[in-house]
Amino acid sequence: MISVLRITVLLLAAVVARPVMAQQNVQPPPYVFVKEFIRGLGALDRIRAQGEADAKKPGANTLAIDVRSNTQALAELKAQITALQAMKLAPPNGNVPGQFAQLYQMKADATDSLKKLGELKLNGPQPGVDYTKGEVSIPKLRDNLESLDGVLYQVTSLVFATLIGEEEDAQGRKHLVITKAQKATLIGDLEKAFGARLKQKDQKGVVAPASALLNSLRDSSYKSSDEK
C-alpha cells in the first residue's frame, strides 16, 4: 500500500497544467476535474452529516447507522476513484487526477475496514472470531482517515493550480484556463454543498479542503480566461 507520506510527496511534486481552450462553450479538462473534486467532497460531507443527524435521534442504533454511513461513503469513494482515473490533464499535470485517485483509494481501504468491523459487531458474537483485535483497530482506522483528510487539505492547492495557465499577459499576470462564468459555477457549487460551514473556524473532514479551494477561486489576482 502506498503510504500517506508518499502520496503527499507525489502530489506536492505536481506542477501547473498547461493552458487549454477556454471559450465560453468549452469545458476544459482542468475545469471538469475541479468540478468533480467539488462534487465528491460535497457527497462525502452529506453522508457524514446525515449519519451524525440520524445518530442523534431517540432510540437510534448508532452501530447500524455507522455501518450504513461507511457503506455509502465507500460506494461514493469508489465512484470518485473511477472518475478520477479516467481523467487526463495536459502535461506536465496529466497524472494529477490519478494521484488523487490513489489518495482516495487509501480512504476507501480504511472505510471498507471500518464497515466490515461494524458489520461483525452488528451481527453479534460468532464462534472463532477475535473481536478484541477489531476493537483495537477501529480507533486506528479512524485516525488514519483523519490523517488522510489532513493530506487532502495540504494538497488542495494543487487542485486550483490545474486551473492556472502558464502564459503571462503584458502586466506579467497569469490567467486561469476557465472563463468567469465557469469560475462562478465552481464557487457556487462549493457554497451550495457546504454553506455556512465554509466560514467556521474549526473546520474538520472535507470542509477544510473545500474552504481552501473556495479561497483560491476567490483570489482576485488570478483573472479568468475571458477577462483583461
C-alpha positions as CSV (number, residue, x, y, z in Angstrom):
1,M,0.0,0.0,0.0
2,I,1.3,3.5,-0.8
3,S,2.0,5.5,2.3
4,V,0.3,8.8,3.2
5,L,3.7,10.4,3.1
6,R,4.4,9.1,-0.4
7,I,1.0,10.4,-1.6
8,T,1.8,13.8,-0.2
9,V,5.2,13.9,-1.9
10,L,3.7,12.8,-5.2
11,L,1.0,15.4,-5.1
12,L,3.2,18.3,-3.9
13,A,5.6,17.5,-6.7
14,A,3.0,18.2,-9.3
15,V,3.2,21.5,-11.3
16,V,0.8,23.7,-13.1
17,A,-1.1,22.3,-16.1
18,R,-0.6,23.9,-19.5
19,P,-3.4,26.1,-20.7
20,V,-6.1,24.7,-22.9
21,M,-9.0,26.1,-24.8
22,A,-11.4,28.1,-22.5
23,Q,-14.0,29.6,-24.7
24,Q,-17.4,30.1,-23.1
25,N,-18.9,26.9,-24.6
26,V,-15.9,24.7,-23.8
27,Q,-15.3,22.8,-20.5
28,P,-11.5,22.4,-20.4
29,P,-10.3,19.2,-18.7
30,P,-9.0,21.1,-15.6
31,Y,-12.5,22.5,-15.1
32,V,-14.1,19.1,-15.3
33,F,-11.5,17.8,-12.8
34,V,-12.1,20.5,-10.3
35,K,-15.9,20.3,-10.6
36,E,-15.8,16.5,-9.9
37,F,-13.4,17.2,-7.0
38,I,-16.0,19.6,-5.5
39,R,-18.9,17.2,-6.2
40,G,-17.1,14.4,-4.4
41,L,-16.3,16.5,-1.4
42,G,-19.9,17.5,-1.1
43,A,-21.2,14.0,-1.4
44,L,-18.9,12.7,1.3
45,D,-19.9,15.5,3.6
46,R,-23.6,14.9,3.1
47,I,-23.1,11.2,4.0
48,R,-21.3,12.2,7.2
49,A,-23.8,14.9,8.1
50,Q,-26.8,12.5,7.6
51,G,-25.1,9.9,9.7
52,E,-24.5,12.3,12.6
53,A,-28.1,13.6,12.4
54,D,-29.6,10.1,12.4
55,A,-27.4,9.1,15.4
56,K,-28.9,11.9,17.5
57,K,-32.5,10.7,17.1
58,P,-34.1,9.0,20.1
59,G,-33.6,5.2,20.1
60,A,-31.1,5.4,17.2
61,N,-29.0,2.3,16.5
62,T,-25.7,4.1,16.2
63,L,-23.8,0.9,15.1
64,A,-26.2,0.3,12.3
65,I,-26.1,3.9,11.3
66,D,-22.3,3.8,11.3
67,V,-22.2,0.8,9.1
68,R,-24.7,2.4,6.7
69,S,-22.7,5.6,6.5
70,N,-19.4,3.7,5.8
71,T,-21.2,1.6,3.2
72,Q,-22.4,4.8,1.4
73,A,-19.1,6.6,1.8
74,L,-17.3,3.5,0.3
75,A,-19.6,3.5,-2.7
76,E,-19.0,7.2,-3.2
77,L,-15.2,6.9,-2.9
78,K,-15.2,4.1,-5.5
79,A,-17.2,6.2,-7.9
80,Q,-14.8,9.1,-7.4
81,I,-11.8,6.8,-8.0
82,T,-13.3,5.6,-11.2
83,A,-14.0,9.1,-12.4
84,L,-10.6,10.4,-11.5
85,Q,-8.7,7.5,-13.1
86,A,-10.5,8.3,-16.4
87,M,-9.4,12.0,-16.4
88,K,-6.3,13.2,-18.2
89,L,-4.9,16.7,-18.0
90,A,-2.3,18.2,-20.3
91,P,1.4,17.6,-19.4
92,P,3.0,18.1,-17.0
93,N,-0.1,17.5,-14.8
94,G,-1.5,14.6,-16.7
95,N,-1.3,12.2,-13.8
96,V,-2.7,14.6,-11.0
97,P,-6.2,13.1,-11.1
98,G,-4.7,9.7,-10.9
99,Q,-2.7,10.6,-7.8
100,F,-5.8,11.9,-6.1
101,A,-7.4,8.6,-7.0
102,Q,-4.6,6.9,-5.1
103,L,-5.3,9.1,-2.1
104,Y,-9.0,8.3,-2.3
105,Q,-8.2,4.6,-2.6
106,M,-6.4,4.8,0.8
107,K,-9.6,6.4,2.2
108,A,-11.7,3.7,0.6
109,D,-9.5,0.9,2.1
110,A,-9.8,2.4,5.6
111,T,-13.6,3.0,5.2
112,D,-14.1,-0.6,4.0
113,S,-12.2,-2.0,7.0
114,L,-14.4,0.1,9.3
115,K,-17.5,-1.1,7.5
116,K,-16.6,-4.8,7.9
117,L,-15.7,-4.4,11.5
118,G,-19.0,-2.7,12.2
119,E,-20.9,-5.5,10.4
120,L,-19.2,-8.1,12.5
121,K,-20.3,-6.3,15.7
122,L,-23.8,-5.8,14.3
123,N,-24.2,-9.5,13.5
124,G,-23.4,-10.4,17.1
125,P,-20.8,-12.9,18.5
126,Q,-19.7,-15.6,16.1
127,P,-17.6,-18.6,17.1
128,G,-13.9,-18.4,16.3
129,V,-13.9,-14.6,15.7
130,D,-11.4,-12.5,17.6
131,Y,-13.4,-9.3,18.3
132,T,-10.6,-7.8,20.5
133,K,-8.3,-7.2,17.6
134,G,-11.1,-5.5,15.7
135,E,-11.9,-3.2,18.6
136,V,-8.3,-2.1,18.8
137,S,-8.2,-1.5,15.0
138,I,-11.3,0.9,14.9
139,P,-9.6,3.9,16.6
140,K,-6.5,3.5,14.4
141,L,-8.6,3.3,11.2
142,R,-10.5,6.5,12.2
143,D,-7.2,8.2,13.0
144,N,-6.0,7.1,9.5
145,L,-9.0,8.6,7.8
146,E,-8.5,11.9,9.7
147,S,-4.8,11.9,8.7
148,L,-5.8,11.4,5.0
149,D,-8.2,14.3,5.2
150,G,-5.3,16.3,6.5
151,V,-3.3,15.3,3.5
152,L,-6.2,16.2,1.2
153,Y,-6.3,19.7,2.8
154,Q,-2.5,20.1,2.3
155,V,-2.7,19.3,-1.4
156,T,-5.9,21.1,-2.3
157,S,-3.8,24.0,-3.6
158,L,-2.8,21.6,-6.5
159,V,-6.4,21.3,-7.5
160,F,-6.6,25.0,-8.0
161,A,-3.2,25.1,-9.7
162,T,-4.5,22.9,-12.5
163,L,-6.7,25.9,-13.5
164,I,-3.8,28.3,-13.9
165,G,-2.3,28.8,-17.3
166,E,1.4,29.2,-17.9
167,E,1.4,32.2,-20.2
168,E,1.6,35.7,-18.8
169,D,-0.1,38.9,-20.1
170,A,1.5,42.2,-20.7
171,Q,1.3,43.0,-17.0
172,G,3.1,39.7,-16.0
173,R,-0.1,38.2,-14.7
174,K,-1.2,34.6,-15.2
175,H,-4.8,33.9,-16.2
176,L,-6.9,30.9,-15.4
177,V,-7.9,28.5,-18.2
178,I,-11.6,28.8,-17.3
179,T,-14.0,31.6,-18.0
180,K,-15.5,34.0,-15.5
181,A,-18.8,32.1,-15.7
182,Q,-17.1,28.7,-15.1
183,K,-15.3,30.1,-12.1
184,A,-18.6,31.4,-10.7
185,T,-20.1,27.9,-11.2
186,L,-17.3,26.3,-9.2
187,I,-17.7,28.8,-6.4
188,G,-21.5,28.3,-6.5
189,D,-21.0,24.5,-6.3
190,L,-18.9,24.9,-3.1
191,E,-21.3,27.3,-1.5
192,K,-24.3,25.1,-2.2
193,A,-22.6,22.0,-0.9
194,F,-21.1,23.4,2.3
195,G,-23.0,26.7,3.1
196,A,-22.2,28.4,6.4
197,R,-19.6,25.7,7.4
198,L,-17.2,27.3,5.0
199,K,-17.0,30.2,7.5
200,Q,-16.5,28.1,10.6
201,K,-13.1,28.4,12.4
202,D,-12.9,24.8,13.4
203,Q,-13.2,23.0,10.1
204,K,-12.9,19.2,10.0
205,G,-13.1,16.5,7.5
206,V,-13.6,17.6,3.9
207,V,-14.9,21.0,4.9
208,A,-11.3,22.3,5.3
209,P,-10.2,21.4,1.7
210,A,-13.4,22.8,0.4
211,S,-12.8,26.1,2.2
212,A,-9.2,26.3,0.9
213,L,-10.3,25.8,-2.7
214,L,-13.0,28.4,-2.3
215,N,-10.5,31.0,-1.0
216,S,-8.2,30.2,-4.0
217,L,-11.1,30.6,-6.5
218,R,-12.0,34.0,-4.9
219,D,-8.4,35.2,-5.3
220,S,-8.7,38.3,-7.5
221,S,-5.1,38.1,-8.5
222,Y,-6.0,35.4,-11.0
223,K,-8.1,36.6,-13.9
224,S,-10.4,34.3,-15.9
225,S,-9.5,33.4,-19.4
226,D,-12.1,35.9,-20.8
227,E,-11.0,38.8,-18.5
228,K,-8.4,41.5,-19.3
